[in-house]
Amino acid sequence: MTMRYLIAIALIVYAAAAPAFAAVPEKRITVTGEATMAAMPDEAMIRVGVMSQGKTAREATDSNAKAMTAVINAIKSAGVADNDIQTARLALQPQFEQGKNGGNHLTGFRASNDVNVRLHEIEKLPGLLDQAVSAGANEISGIQFVVSDASKRLDETRAAAVTDARRKADIFAKAAGLTVGRAISITEDGASPVHPVPMMRATVATPVAPGEQTLRAAVTITYELVQ
């Protein structure tokens, strides 16, 4: 096979492959789109508990069990279902006091029992807190406000973020005298609710401030650019 014949074959192969190489886009643009959506919480999570002390372990636990039973009954009477009440902490700890001679001696025991409560009707939270305290609750913490349909709202925010990315790409392409083509890749940079720090004051008719949550989504998209 002569050298001239080999060169001819190589030229034919190159000519056949050239359209495939030409089809690869040479101009691209990558932009980030963002979107936020305000949402009012419609559910609440809170931890309610009782801390009791006694000279003996039995005295502390018995006192705690009696008080906690009353608190749970009060929570249920506020309209909370059994499956929305979950034990979060149960503890019994000895209490010591430092003596005059430097040694520690046992003075009694402390019993604690906390439950997590989920309230589907957030407007009932102040009344629930007041009822729980009146029944004997002396520990309230960990309050959180929840948007129950956050996933659905985040999907709407994601779609808005994609629209924002396309808007930015069109601006840049127009300024460069080009047109945005198809999307080549899409990457989600993050989608999450931002929880505000709620304020709560333990007073008569306990006031609570659910505030407002901001749902955020961001995407990075690479588009083709065409003439």
Secondary structure, 3 states (H helix, E strand, C coil): CCHHHHHHHHHHHHHHHHHHHHCCCCCEEEEEEEEEEEECCCEEEEEEEEEEEECCHHHHHHHHHHHHHHHHHHHHHCCCCHHHEEEEEEEEEEEEEECCCCCEEEEEEEEEEEEEEEECCHHHHHHHHHHHHHHCCCEEEEEEEECCCHHHHHHHHHHHHHHHHHHHHHHHHHHCCCEEEEEEEEEEEEEEEECCCCCECCCCCCCECCCCEEEEEEEEEEEEEEC
